[in-house]
């Protein structure tokens, strides 16, 4: 096993590679990450509101424009 002290000595690029490798190993198993019930409920609530037309949505271009304006 790699010790934390060894990882901390690595370059930023090497650390990112390790994080990517770890993430890739986790994402291949959908059951590896448990989504809390409250998050699933919130996602469903938002989807219901979007389908009902009561949730304001934005295009990607609007989001970028908003971010660039610094608002």
PDB file of N, H, CA, C and O in Angstrom:
ATOM      1  N   UNK A   1       0.848  -1.180   0.000  1.00  0.00           N
ATOM      2  CA  UNK A   1       0.000   0.000   0.000  1.00  0.00           C
ATOM      3  C   UNK A   1       0.895   1.246   0.000  1.00  0.00           C
ATOM      4  O   UNK A   1       1.936   1.283   0.656  1.00  0.00           O
ATOM      5  N   UNK A   2       0.463   2.252  -0.747  1.00  0.00           N
ATOM      6  H   UNK A   2      -0.383   2.222  -1.280  1.00  0.00           H
ATOM      7  CA  UNK A   2       1.205   3.505  -0.811  1.00  0.00           C
ATOM      8  C   UNK A   2       0.876   4.338   0.420  1.00  0.00           C
ATOM      9  O   UNK A   2      -0.287   4.461   0.806  1.00  0.00           O
ATOM     10  N   UNK A   3       1.896   4.901   1.024  1.00  0.00           N
ATOM     11  H   UNK A   3       2.840   4.801   0.710  1.00  0.00           H
ATOM     12  CA  UNK A   3       1.686   5.751   2.192  1.00  0.00           C
ATOM     13  C   UNK A   3       1.349   7.170   1.752  1.00  0.00           C
ATOM     14  O   UNK A   3       1.803   7.631   0.705  1.00  0.00           O
ATOM     15  N   UNK A   4       0.557   7.849   2.554  1.00  0.00           N
ATOM     16  H   UNK A   4       0.189   7.474   3.405  1.00  0.00           H
ATOM     17  CA  UNK A   4       0.151   9.221   2.261  1.00  0.00           C
ATOM     18  C   UNK A   4       1.372  10.119   2.075  1.00  0.00           C
ATOM     19  O   UNK A   4       1.384  10.992   1.207  1.00  0.00           O
ATOM     20  N   UNK A   5       2.369   9.904   2.875  1.00  0.00           N
ATOM     21  H   UNK A   5       2.360   9.195   3.580  1.00  0.00           H
ATOM     22  CA  UNK A   5       3.581  10.728   2.779  1.00  0.00           C
ATOM     23  C   UNK A   5       4.223  10.618   1.399  1.00  0.00           C
ATOM     24  O   UNK A   5       4.762  11.594   0.878  1.00  0.00           O
ATOM     25  N   UNK A   6       4.162   9.426   0.814  1.00  0.00           N
ATOM     26  H   UNK A   6       3.724   8.633   1.237  1.00  0.00           H
ATOM     27  CA  UNK A   6       4.720   9.212  -0.521  1.00  0.00           C
ATOM     28  C   UNK A   6       3.889   9.951  -1.575  1.00  0.00           C
ATOM     29  O   UNK A   6       4.435  10.542  -2.506  1.00  0.00           O
ATOM     30  N   UNK A   7       2.587   9.910  -1.417  1.00  0.00           N
ATOM     31  H   UNK A   7       2.143   9.429  -0.661  1.00  0.00           H
ATOM     32  CA  UNK A   7       1.695  10.593  -2.361  1.00  0.00           C
ATOM     33  C   UNK A   7       1.922  12.094  -2.308  1.00  0.00           C
ATOM     34  O   UNK A   7       1.943  12.757  -3.344  1.00  0.00           O
ATOM     35  N   UNK A   8       2.090  12.628  -1.118  1.00  0.00           N
ATOM     36  H   UNK A   8       2.072  12.090  -0.276  1.00  0.00           H
ATOM     37  CA  UNK A   8       2.279  14.071  -0.966  1.00  0.00           C
ATOM     38  C   UNK A   8       3.565  14.562  -1.630  1.00  0.00           C
ATOM     39  O   UNK A   8       3.684  15.744  -1.952  1.00  0.00           O
ATOM     40  N   UNK A   9       4.508  13.679  -1.832  1.00  0.00           N
ATOM     41  H   UNK A   9       4.412  12.719  -1.570  1.00  0.00           H
ATOM     42  CA  UNK A   9       5.769  14.049  -2.478  1.00  0.00           C
ATOM     43  C   UNK A   9       5.656  14.071  -4.007  1.00  0.00           C
ATOM     44  O   UNK A   9       6.548  14.583  -4.683  1.00  0.00           O
ATOM     45  N   UNK A  10       4.585  13.530  -4.546  1.00  0.00           N
ATOM     46  H   UNK A  10       3.860  13.114  -3.997  1.00  0.00           H
ATOM     47  CA  UNK A  10       4.410  13.458  -5.994  1.00  0.00           C
ATOM     48  C   UNK A  10       4.087  14.830  -6.581  1.00  0.00           C
ATOM     49  O   UNK A  10       3.653  15.739  -5.874  1.00  0.00           O
ATOM     50  N   UNK A  11       4.308  14.958  -7.879  1.00  0.00           N
ATOM     51  H   UNK A  11       4.660  14.219  -8.453  1.00  0.00           H
ATOM     52  CA  UNK A  11       3.929  16.199  -8.569  1.00  0.00           C
ATOM     53  C   UNK A  11       2.409  16.274  -8.653  1.00  0.00           C
ATOM     54  O   UNK A  11       1.712  15.275  -8.472  1.00  0.00           O
ATOM     55  N   UNK A  12       1.917  17.455  -8.926  1.00  0.00           N
ATOM     56  H   UNK A  12       2.483  18.267  -9.072  1.00  0.00           H
ATOM     57  CA  UNK A  12       0.471  17.638  -9.069  1.00  0.00           C
ATOM     58  C   UNK A  12      -0.065  16.737 -10.172  1.00  0.00           C
ATOM     59  O   UNK A  12      -1.124  16.129 -10.014  1.00  0.00           O
ATOM     60  N   UNK A  13       0.647  16.646 -11.277  1.00  0.00           N
ATOM     61  H   UNK A  13       1.507  17.140 -11.405  1.00  0.00           H
ATOM     62  CA  UNK A  13       0.213  15.798 -12.388  1.00  0.00           C
ATOM     63  C   UNK A  13       0.112  14.333 -11.961  1.00  0.00           C
ATOM     64  O   UNK A  13      -0.838  13.642 -12.330  1.00  0.00           O
ATOM     65  N   UNK A  14       1.076  13.868 -11.194  1.00  0.00           N
ATOM     66  H   UNK A  14       1.847  14.430 -10.895  1.00  0.00           H
ATOM     67  CA  UNK A  14       1.046  12.486 -10.718  1.00  0.00           C
ATOM     68  C   UNK A  14      -0.113  12.262  -9.742  1.00  0.00           C
ATOM     69  O   UNK A  14      -0.766  11.218  -9.770  1.00  0.00           O
ATOM     70  N   UNK A  15      -0.359  13.241  -8.889  1.00  0.00           N
ATOM     71  H   UNK A  15       0.171  14.089  -8.866  1.00  0.00           H
ATOM     72  CA  UNK A  15      -1.480  13.127  -7.945  1.00  0.00           C
ATOM     73  C   UNK A  15      -2.805  13.065  -8.693  1.00  0.00           C
ATOM     74  O   UNK A  15      -3.681  12.272  -8.347  1.00  0.00           O
ATOM     75  N   UNK A  16      -2.953  13.901  -9.716  1.00  0.00           N
ATOM     76  H   UNK A  16      -2.242  14.546  -9.997  1.00  0.00           H
ATOM     77  CA  UNK A  16      -4.189  13.902 -10.511  1.00  0.00           C
ATOM     78  C   UNK A  16      -4.369  12.548 -11.194  1.00  0.00           C
ATOM     79  O   UNK A  16      -5.483  12.029 -11.255  1.00  0.00           O
ATOM     80  N   UNK A  17      -3.288  11.976 -11.703  1.00  0.00           N
ATOM     81  H   UNK A  17      -2.382  12.398 -11.653  1.00  0.00           H
ATOM     82  CA  UNK A  17      -3.365  10.655 -12.343  1.00  0.00           C
ATOM     83  C   UNK A  17      -3.854   9.598 -11.363  1.00  0.00           C
ATOM     84  O   UNK A  17      -4.644   8.723 -11.718  1.00  0.00           O
ATOM     85  N   UNK A  18      -3.377   9.690 -10.133  1.00  0.00           N
ATOM     86  H   UNK A  18      -2.736  10.401  -9.846  1.00  0.00           H
ATOM     87  CA  UNK A  18      -3.817   8.738  -9.109  1.00  0.00           C
ATOM     88  C   UNK A  18      -5.299   8.928  -8.807  1.00  0.00           C
ATOM     89  O   UNK A  18      -6.048   7.955  -8.714  1.00  0.00           O
ATOM     90  N   UNK A  19      -5.718  10.171  -8.654  1.00  0.00           N
ATOM     91  H   UNK A  19      -5.109  10.961  -8.730  1.00  0.00           H
ATOM     92  CA  UNK A  19      -7.132  10.448  -8.374  1.00  0.00           C
ATOM     93  C   UNK A  19      -8.005   9.942  -9.519  1.00  0.00           C
ATOM     94  O   UNK A  19      -9.055   9.346  -9.281  1.00  0.00           O
ATOM     95  N   UNK A  20      -7.578  10.175 -10.755  1.00  0.00           N
ATOM     96  H   UNK A  20      -6.724  10.659 -10.948  1.00  0.00           H
ATOM     97  CA  UNK A  20      -8.340   9.695 -11.912  1.00  0.00           C
ATOM     98  C   UNK A  20      -8.435   8.171 -11.909  1.00  0.00           C
ATOM     99  O   UNK A  20      -9.497   7.613 -12.184  1.00  0.00           O
ATOM    100  N   UNK A  21      -7.336   7.503 -11.602  1.00  0.00           N
ATOM    101  H   UNK A  21      -6.473   7.957 -11.378  1.00  0.00           H
ATOM    102  CA  UNK A  21      -7.345   6.041 -11.561  1.00  0.00           C
ATOM    103  C   UNK A  21      -8.295   5.532 -10.480  1.00  0.00           C
ATOM    104  O   UNK A  21      -9.028   4.566 -10.691  1.00  0.00           O
ATOM    105  N   UNK A  22      -8.276   6.184  -9.332  1.00  0.00           N
ATOM    106  H   UNK A  22      -7.680   6.969  -9.160  1.00  0.00           H
ATOM    107  CA  UNK A  22      -9.181   5.787  -8.243  1.00  0.00           C
ATOM    108  C   UNK A  22     -10.627   6.004  -8.663  1.00  0.00           C
ATOM    109  O   UNK A  22     -11.469   5.122  -8.492  1.00  0.00           O
ATOM    110  N   UNK A  23     -10.915   7.190  -9.217  1.00  0.00           N
ATOM    111  H   UNK A  23     -10.231   7.906  -9.355  1.00  0.00           H
ATOM    112  CA  UNK A  23     -12.287   7.494  -9.636  1.00  0.00           C
ATOM    113  C   UNK A  23     -12.750   6.497 -10.697  1.00  0.00           C
ATOM    114  O   UNK A  23     -13.869   5.989 -10.628  1.00  0.00           O
ATOM    115  N   UNK A  24     -11.894   6.216 -11.675  1.00  0.00           N
ATOM    116  H   UNK A  24     -10.985   6.628 -11.731  1.00  0.00           H
ATOM    117  CA  UNK A  24     -12.266   5.276 -12.732  1.00  0.00           C
ATOM    118  C   UNK A  24     -12.573   3.900 -12.179  1.00  0.00           C
ATOM    119  O   UNK A  24     -13.452   3.206 -12.691  1.00  0.00           O
ATOM    120  N   UNK A  25     -11.859   3.496 -11.140  1.00  0.00           N
ATOM    121  H   UNK A  25     -11.145   4.059 -10.724  1.00  0.00           H
ATOM    122  CA  UNK A  25     -12.126   2.186 -10.548  1.00  0.00           C
ATOM    123  C   UNK A  25     -13.451   2.184  -9.788  1.00  0.00           C
ATOM    124  O   UNK A  25     -14.111   1.149  -9.700  1.00  0.00           O
ATOM    125  N   UNK A  26     -13.839   3.322  -9.247  1.00  0.00           N
ATOM    126  H   UNK A  26     -13.302   4.162  -9.319  1.00  0.00           H
ATOM    127  CA  UNK A  26     -15.099   3.424  -8.511  1.00  0.00           C
ATOM    128  C   UNK A  26     -16.282   3.511  -9.470  1.00  0.00           C
ATOM    129  O   UNK A  26     -17.309   2.866  -9.256  1.00  0.00           O
ATOM    130  N   UNK A  27     -16.136   4.311 -10.530  1.00  0.00           N
ATOM    131  H   UNK A  27     -15.302   4.835 -10.704  1.00  0.00           H
ATOM    132  CA  UNK A  27     -17.271   4.531 -11.419  1.00  0.00           C
ATOM    133  C   UNK A  27     -17.650   3.302 -12.230  1.00  0.00           C
ATOM    134  O   UNK A  27     -18.748   3.255 -12.785  1.00  0.00           O
ATOM    135  N   UNK A  28     -16.776   2.310 -12.315  1.00  0.00           N
ATOM    136  H   UNK A  28     -15.884   2.348 -11.864  1.00  0.00           H
ATOM    137  CA  UNK A  28     -17.122   1.097 -13.046  1.00  0.00           C
ATOM    138  C   UNK A  28     -18.104   0.228 -12.269  1.00  0.00           C
ATOM    139  O   UNK A  28     -18.695  -0.696 -12.828  1.00  0.00           O
ATOM    140  N   UNK A  29     -18.277   0.520 -10.987  1.00  0.00           N
ATOM    141  H   UNK A  29     -17.797   1.271 -10.533  1.00  0.00           H
ATOM    142  CA  UNK A  29     -19.213  -0.223 -10.144  1.00  0.00           C
ATOM    143  C   UNK A  29     -20.283   0.749  -9.639  1.00  0.00           C
ATOM    144  O   UNK A  29     -20.069   1.457  -8.655  1.00  0.00           O
ATOM    145  N   UNK A  30     -21.436   0.778 -10.316  1.00  0.00           N
ATOM    146  H   UNK A  30     -21.611   0.203 -11.115  1.00  0.00           H
ATOM    147  CA  UNK A  30     -22.484   1.745  -9.941  1.00  0.00           C
ATOM    148  C   UNK A  30     -22.943   1.636  -8.488  1.00  0.00           C
ATOM    149  O   UNK A  30     -23.462   2.605  -7.935  1.00  0.00           O
ATOM    150  N   UNK A  31     -22.762   0.494  -7.875  1.00  0.00           N
ATOM    151  H   UNK A  31     -22.340  -0.294  -8.325  1.00  0.00           H
ATOM    152  CA  UNK A  31     -23.193   0.311  -6.486  1.00  0.00           C
ATOM    153  C   UNK A  31     -22.128   0.759  -5.492  1.00  0.00           C
ATOM    154  O   UNK A  31     -22.348   0.724  -4.282  1.00  0.00           O
ATOM    155  N   UNK A  32     -20.973   1.180  -6.004  1.00  0.00           N
ATOM    156  H   UNK A  32     -20.794   1.208  -6.987  1.00  0.00           H
ATOM    157  CA  UNK A  32     -19.875   1.580  -5.129  1.00  0.00           C
ATOM    158  C   UNK A  32     -20.201   2.860  -4.374  1.00  0.00           C
ATOM    159  O   UNK A  32     -19.725   3.068  -3.258  1.00  0.00           O
ATOM    160  N   UNK A  33     -21.005   3.706  -4.979  1.00  0.00           N
ATOM    161  H   UNK A  33     -21.392   3.537  -5.885  1.00  0.00           H
ATOM    162  CA  UNK A  33     -21.368   4.974  -4.348  1.00  0.00           C
ATOM    163  C   UNK A  33     -22.869   4.971  -4.091  1.00  0.00           C
ATOM    164  O   UNK A  33     -23.672   4.894  -5.020  1.00  0.00           O
ATOM    165  N   UNK A  34     -23.226   5.054  -2.841  1.00  0.00           N
ATOM    166  H   UNK A  34     -22.573   5.117  -2.086  1.00  0.00           H
ATOM    167  CA  UNK A  34     -24.638   5.079  -2.465  1.00  0.00           C
ATOM    168  C   UNK A  34     -25.140   6.520  -2.446  1.00  0.00           C
ATOM    169  O   UNK A  34     -24.591   7.366  -1.741  1.00  0.00           O
ATOM    170  N   UNK A  35     -26.170   6.788  -3.213  1.00  0.00           N
ATOM    171  H   UNK A  35     -26.616   6.100  -3.786  1.00  0.00           H
ATOM    172  CA  UNK A  35     -26.762   8.122  -3.220  1.00  0.00           C
ATOM    173  C   UNK A  35     -27.771   8.179  -2.078  1.00  0.00           C
ATOM    174  O   UNK A  35     -28.662   7.334  -1.992  1.00  0.00           O
ATOM    175  N   UNK A  36     -27.635   9.175  -1.200  1.00  0.00           N
ATOM    176  H   UNK A  36     -26.911   9.862  -1.270  1.00  0.00           H
ATOM    177  CA  UNK A  36     -28.585   9.282  -0.082  1.00  0.00           C
ATOM    178  C   UNK A  36     -30.019   9.470  -0.584  1.00  0.00           C
ATOM    179  O   UNK A  36     -30.252  10.086  -1.624  1.00  0.00           O
ATOM    180  N   UNK A  37     -30.959   8.934   0.170  1.00  0.00           N
ATOM    181  H   UNK A  37     -30.769   8.434   1.015  1.00  0.00           H
ATOM    182  CA  UNK A  37     -32.372   9.018  -0.197  1.00  0.00           C
ATOM    183  C   UNK A  37     -32.794  10.461  -0.403  1.00  0.00           C
ATOM    184  O   UNK A  37     -33.561  10.741  -1.324  1.00  0.00           O
ATOM    185  N   UNK A  38     -32.318  11.393   0.427  1.00  0.00           N
ATOM    186  H   UNK A  38     -31.695  11.165   1.175  1.00  0.00           H
ATOM    187  CA  UNK A  38     -32.744  12.781   0.311  1.00  0.00           C
ATOM    188  C   UNK A  38     -32.307  13.383  -1.022  1.00  0.00           C
ATOM    189  O   UNK A  38     -32.994  14.247  -1.567  1.00  0.00           O
ATOM    190  N   UNK A  39     -31.166  12.931  -1.552  1.00  0.00           N
ATOM    191  H   UNK A  39     -30.607  12.229  -1.110  1.00  0.00           H
ATOM    192  CA  UNK A  39     -30.715  13.444  -2.842  1.00  0.00           C
ATOM    193  C   UNK A  39     -31.584  12.903  -3.975  1.00  0.00           C
ATOM    194  O   UNK A  39     -31.925  13.638  -4.901  1.00  0.00           O
ATOM    195  N   UNK A  40     -31.938  11.639  -3.907  1.00  0.00           N
ATOM    196  H   UNK A  40     -31.661  11.041  -3.155  1.00  0.00           H
ATOM    197  CA  UNK A  40     -32.832  11.050  -4.907  1.00  0.00           C
ATOM    198  C   UNK A  40     -34.181  11.755  -4.878  1.00  0.00           C
ATOM    199  O   UNK A  40     -34.748  12.064  -5.926  1.00  0.00           O
ATOM    200  N   UNK A  41     -34.694  12.009  -3.679  1.00  0.00           N
ATOM    201  H   UNK A  41     -34.233  11.758  -2.828  1.00  0.00           H
ATOM    202  CA  UNK A  41     -35.968  12.714  -3.547  1.00  0.00           C
ATOM    203  C   UNK A  41     -35.884  14.117  -4.139  1.00  0.00           C
ATOM    204  O   UNK A  41     -36.821  14.568  -4.797  1.00  0.00           O
ATOM    205  N   UNK A  42     -34.775  14.807  -3.911  1.00  0.00           N
ATOM    206  H   UNK A  42     -34.014  14.441  -3.376  1.00  0.00           H
ATOM    207  CA  UNK A  42     -34.598  16.162  -4.443  1.00  0.00           C
ATOM    208  C   UNK A  42     -34.510  16.144  -5.966  1.00  0.00           C
ATOM    209  O   UNK A  42     -35.096  16.995  -6.635  1.00  0.00           O
ATOM    210  N   UNK A  43     -33.788  15.189  -6.503  1.00  0.00           N
ATOM    211  H   UNK A  43     -33.311  14.498  -5.959  1.00  0.00           H
ATOM    212  CA  UNK A  43     -33.706  15.056  -7.965  1.00  0.00           C
ATOM    213  C   UNK A  43     -35.090  14.812  -8.546  1.00  0.00           C
ATOM    214  O   UNK A  43     -35.472  15.439  -9.534  1.00  0.00           O
ATOM    215  N   UNK A  44     -35.836  13.907  -7.936  1.00  0.00           N
ATOM    216  H   UNK A  44     -35.525  13.398  -7.134  1.00  0.00           H
ATOM    217  CA  UNK A  44     -37.190  13.611  -8.416  1.00  0.00           C
ATOM    218  C   UNK A  44     -38.102  14.827  -8.305  1.00  0.00           C
ATOM    219  O   UNK A  44     -38.915  15.075  -9.194  1.00  0.00           O
ATOM    220  N   UNK A  45     -37.972  15.591  -7.215  1.00  0.00           N
ATOM    221  H   UNK A  45     -37.311  15.390  -6.492  1.00  0.00           H
ATOM    222  CA  UNK A  45     -38.781  16.806  -7.046  1.00  0.00           C
ATOM    223  C   UNK A  45     -38.479  17.792  -8.165  1.00  0.00           C
ATOM    224  O   UNK A  45     -39.392  18.365  -8.759  1.00  0.00           O
ATOM    225  N   UNK A  46     -37.193  17.987  -8.451  1.00  0.00           N
ATOM    226  H   UNK A  46     -36.452  17.521  -7.969  1.00  0.00           H
ATOM    227  CA  UNK A  46     -36.809  18.935  -9.500  1.00  0.00           C
ATOM    228  C   UNK A  46     -37.272  18.471 -10.872  1.00  0.00           C
ATOM    229  O   UNK A  46     -37.747  19.274 -11.676  1.00  0.00           O
ATOM    230  N   UNK A  47     -37.135  17.166 -11.143  1.00  0.00           N
ATOM    231  H   UNK A  47     -36.749  16.514 -10.490  1.00  0.00           H
ATOM    232  CA  UNK A  47     -37.614  16.637 -12.425  1.00  0.00           C
ATOM    233  C   UNK A  47     -39.121  16.811 -12.573  1.00  0.00           C
ATOM    234  O   UNK A  47     -39.609  17.173 -13.644  1.00  0.00           O
ATOM    235  N   UNK A  48     -39.853  16.552 -11.494  1.00  0.00           N
ATOM    236  H   UNK A  48     -39.456  16.258 -10.624  1.00  0.00           H
ATOM    237  CA  UNK A  48     -41.306  16.758 -11.521  1.00  0.00           C
ATOM    238  C   UNK A  48     -41.643  18.214 -11.825  1.00  0.00           C
ATOM    239  O   UNK A  48     -42.541  18.491 -12.620  1.00  0.00           O
ATOM    240  N   UNK A  49     -40.923  19.149 -11.192  1.00  0.00           N
ATOM    241  H   UNK A  49     -40.194  18.924 -10.546  1.00  0.00           H
ATOM    242  CA  UNK A  49     -41.165  20.575 -11.430  1.00  0.00           C
ATOM    243  C   UNK A  49     -40.830  20.973 -12.867  1.00  0.00           C
ATOM    244  O   UNK A  49     -41.538  21.778 -13.472  1.00  0.00           O
ATOM    245  N   UNK A  50     -39.761  20.413 -13.409  1.00  0.00           N
ATOM    246  H   UNK A  50     -39.185  19.758 -12.918  1.00  0.00           H
ATOM    247  CA  UNK A  50     -39.404  20.710 -14.800  1.00  0.00           C
ATOM    248  C   UNK A  50     -40.500  20.209 -15.726  1.00  0.00           C
ATOM    249  O   UNK A  50     -40.933  20.927 -16.627  1.00  0.00           O
ATOM    250  N   UNK A  51     -40.944  18.989 -15.508  1.00  0.00           N
ATOM    251  H   UNK A  51     -40.592  18.406 -14.776  1.00  0.00           H
ATOM    252  CA  UNK A  51     -42.006  18.413 -16.349  1.00  0.00           C
ATOM    253  C   UNK A  51     -43.306  19.197 -16.219  1.00  0.00           C
ATOM    254  O   UNK A  51     -44.063  19.303 -17.184  1.00  0.00           O
ATOM    255  N   UNK A  52     -43.575  19.750 -15.027  1.00  0.00           N
ATOM    256  H   UNK A  52     -42.960  19.664 -14.243  1.00  0.00           H
ATOM    257  CA  UNK A  52     -44.793  20.531 -14.802  1.00  0.00           C
ATOM    258  C   UNK A  52     -44.654  21.958 -15.324  1.00  0.00           C
ATOM    259  O   UNK A  52     -45.638  22.694 -15.399  1.00  0.00           O
ATOM    260  N   UNK A  53     -43.436  22.347 -15.685  1.00  0.00           N
ATOM    261  H   UNK A  53     -42.637  21.749 -15.625  1.00  0.00           H
ATOM    262  CA  UNK A  53     -43.201  23.701 -16.183  1.00  0.00           C
ATOM    263  C   UNK A  53     -43.104  24.745 -15.091  1.00  0.00           C
ATOM    264  O   UNK A  53     -43.216  25.940 -15.366  1.00  0.00           O
ATOM    265  N   UNK A  54     -42.897  24.314 -13.851  1.00  0.00           N
ATOM    266  H   UNK A  54     -42.805  23.344 -13.628  1.00  0.00           H
ATOM    267  CA  UNK A  54     -42.823  25.264 -12.735  1.00  0.00           C
ATOM    268  C   UNK A  54     -41.385  25.528 -12.286  1.00  0.00           C
ATOM    269  O   UNK A  54     -41.154  26.298 -11.354  1.00  0.00           O
ATOM    270  N   UNK A  55     -40.441  24.901 -12.938  1.00  0.00           N
ATOM    271  H   UNK A  55     -40.628  24.276 -13.695  1.00  0.00           H
ATOM    272  CA  UNK A  55     -39.031  25.078 -12.593  1.00  0.00           C
ATOM    273  C   UNK A  55     -38.364  25.867 -13.707  1.00  0.00           C
ATOM    274  O   UNK A  55     -38.487  25.519 -14.881  1.00  0.00           O
ATOM    275  N   UNK A  56     -37.659  26.930 -13.340  1.00  0.00           N
ATOM    276  H   UNK A  56     -37.559  27.213 -12.386  1.00  0.00           H
ATOM    277  CA  UNK A  56     -36.942  27.729 -14.332  1.00  0.00           C
ATOM    278  C   UNK A  56     -35.698  26.971 -14.759  1.00  0.00           C
ATOM    279  O   UNK A  56     -34.917  26.522 -13.920  1.00  0.00           O
ATOM    280  N   UNK A  57     -35.517  26.833 -16.050  1.00  0.00           N
ATOM    281  H   UNK A  57     -36.152  27.198 -16.732  1.00  0.00           H
ATOM    282  CA  UNK A  57     -34.322  26.179 -16.573  1.00  0.00           C
ATOM    283  C   UNK A  57     -33.551  27.166 -17.444  1.00  0.00           C
ATOM    284  O   UNK A  57     -34.097  28.163 -17.914  1.00  0.00           O
ATOM    285  N   UNK A  58     -32.282  26.868 -17.645  1.00  0.00           N
ATOM    286  H   UNK A  58     -31.838  26.058 -17.262  1.00  0.00           H
ATOM    287  CA  UNK A  58     -31.410  27.744 -18.421  1.00  0.00           C
ATOM    288  C   UNK A  58     -30.657  26.923 -19.457  1.00  0.00           C
ATOM    289  O   UNK A  58     -30.317  25.764 -19.220  1.00  0.00           O
ATOM    290  N   UNK A  59     -30.403  27.529 -20.592  1.00  0.00           N
ATOM    291  H   UNK A  59     -30.678  28.471 -20.784  1.00  0.00           H
ATOM    292  CA  UNK A  59     -29.572  26.876 -21.592  1.00  0.00           C
ATOM    293  C   UNK A  59     -28.121  26.962 -21.144  1.00  0.00           C
ATOM    294  O   UNK A  59     -27.782  27.766 -20.275  1.00  0.00           O
ATOM    295  N   UNK A  60     -27.281  26.149 -21.724  1.00  0.00           N
ATOM    296  H   UNK A  60     -27.557  25.496 -22.430  1.00  0.00           H
ATOM    297  CA  UNK A  60     -25.857  26.189 -21.394  1.00  0.00           C
ATOM    298  C   UNK A  60     -25.280  27.561 -21.728  1.00  0.00           C
ATOM    299  O   UNK A  60     -24.455  28.095 -20.986  1.00  0.00           O
ATOM    300  N   UNK A  61     -25.720  28.122 -22.843  1.00  0.00           N
ATOM    301  H   UNK A  61     -26.390  27.688 -23.445  1.00  0.00           H
ATOM    302  CA  UNK A  61     -25.240  29.438 -23.246  1.00  0.00           C
ATOM    303  C   UNK A  61     -25.616  30.503 -22.206  1.00  0.00           C
ATOM    304  O   UNK A  61     -24.818  31.396 -21.924  1.00  0.00           O
ATOM    305  N   UNK A  62     -26.817  30.414 -21.639  1.00  0.00           N
ATOM    306  H   UNK A  62     -27.466  29.689 -21.868  1.00  0.00           H
ATOM    307  CA  UNK A  62     -27.233  31.359 -20.603  1.00  0.00           C
ATOM    308  C   UNK A  62     -26.381  31.211 -19.346  1.00  0.00           C
ATOM    309  O   UNK A  62     -26.016  32.201 -18.712  1.00  0.00           O
ATOM    310  N   UNK A  63     -26.073  29.987 -18.997  1.00  0.00           N
ATOM    311  H   UNK A  63     -26.370  29.183 -19.511  1.00  0.00           H
ATOM    312  CA  UNK A  63     -25.249  29.734 -17.808  1.00  0.00           C
ATOM    313  C   UNK A  63     -23.864  30.337 -18.005  1.00  0.00           C
ATOM    314  O   UNK A  63     -23.346  31.008 -17.112  1.00  0.00           O
ATOM    315  N   UNK A  64     -23.262  30.103 -19.164  1.00  0.00           N
ATOM    316  H   UNK A  64     -23.683  29.558 -19.889  1.00  0.00           H
ATOM    317  CA  UNK A  64     -21.935  30.640 -19.454  1.00  0.00           C
ATOM    318  C   UNK A  64     -21.963  32.152 -19.453  1.00  0.00           C
ATOM    319  O   UNK A  64     -21.075  32.790 -18.887  1.00  0.00           O
ATOM    320  N   UNK A  65     -22.965  32.731 -20.076  1.00  0.00           N
ATOM    321  H   UNK A  65     -23.686  32.213 -20.536  1.00  0.00           H
ATOM    322  CA  UNK A  65     -23.080  34.188 -20.134  1.00  0.00           C
ATOM    323  C   UNK A  65     -23.217  34.767 -18.722  1.00  0.00           C
ATOM    324  O   UNK A  65     -22.598  35.782 -18.404  1.00  0.00           O
ATOM    325  N   UNK A  66     -24.002  34.140 -17.906  1.00  0.00           N
ATOM    326  H   UNK A  66     -24.505  33.316 -18.165  1.00  0.00           H
ATOM    327  CA  UNK A  66     -24.208  34.555 -16.520  1.00  0.00           C
ATOM    328  C   UNK A  66     -22.884  34.491 -15.743  1.00  0.00           C
ATOM    329  O   UNK A  66     -22.536  35.412 -15.005  1.00  0.00           O
ATOM    330  N   UNK A  67     -22.157  33.382 -15.928  1.00  0.00           N
ATOM    331  H   UNK A  67     -22.440  32.634 -16.528  1.00  0.00           H
ATOM    332  CA  UNK A  67     -20.878  33.204 -15.234  1.00  0.00           C
ATOM    333  C   UNK A  67     -19.857  34.242 -15.690  1.00  0.00           C
ATOM    334  O   UNK A  67     -19.118  34.787 -14.870  1.00  0.00           O
ATOM    335  N   UNK A  68     -19.811  34.516 -16.982  1.00  0.00           N
ATOM    336  H   UNK A  68     -20.411  34.073 -17.649  1.00  0.00           H
ATOM    337  CA  UNK A  68     -18.863  35.489 -17.506  1.00  0.00           C
ATOM    338  C   UNK A  68     -19.176  36.908 -17.030  1.00  0.00           C
ATOM    339  O   UNK A  68     -18.280  37.741 -16.893  1.00  0.00           O
ATOM    340  N   UNK A  69     -20.453  37.166 -16.782  1.00  0.00           N
ATOM    341  H   UNK A  69     -21.181  36.489 -16.893  1.00  0.00           H
ATOM    342  CA  UNK A  69     -20.859  38.488 -16.316  1.00  0.00           C
ATOM    343  C   UNK A  69     -20.506  38.670 -14.839  1.00  0.00           C
ATOM    344  O   UNK A  69     -20.532  39.787 -14.322  1.00  0.00           O
ATOM    345  N   UNK A  70     -20.179  37.576 -14.170  1.00  0.00           N
ATOM    346  H   UNK A  70     -20.157  36.668 -14.589  1.00  0.00           H
ATOM    347  CA  UNK A  70     -19.784  37.630 -12.764  1.00  0.00           C
ATOM    348  C   UNK A  70     -20.938  37.913 -11.820  1.00  0.00           C
ATOM    349  O   UNK A  70     -20.755  38.498 -10.753  1.00  0.00           O
ATOM    350  N   UNK A  71     -22.133  37.489 -12.226  1.00  0.00           N
ATOM    351  H   UNK A  71     -22.282  37.013 -13.093  1.00  0.00           H
ATOM    352  CA  UNK A  71     -23.295  37.742 -11.371  1.00  0.00           C
ATOM    353  C   UNK A  71     -23.505  36.620 -10.399  1.00  0.00           C
ATOM    354  O   UNK A  71     -24.440  36.663  -9.600  1.00  0.00           O
TER     355      UNK A  71
END
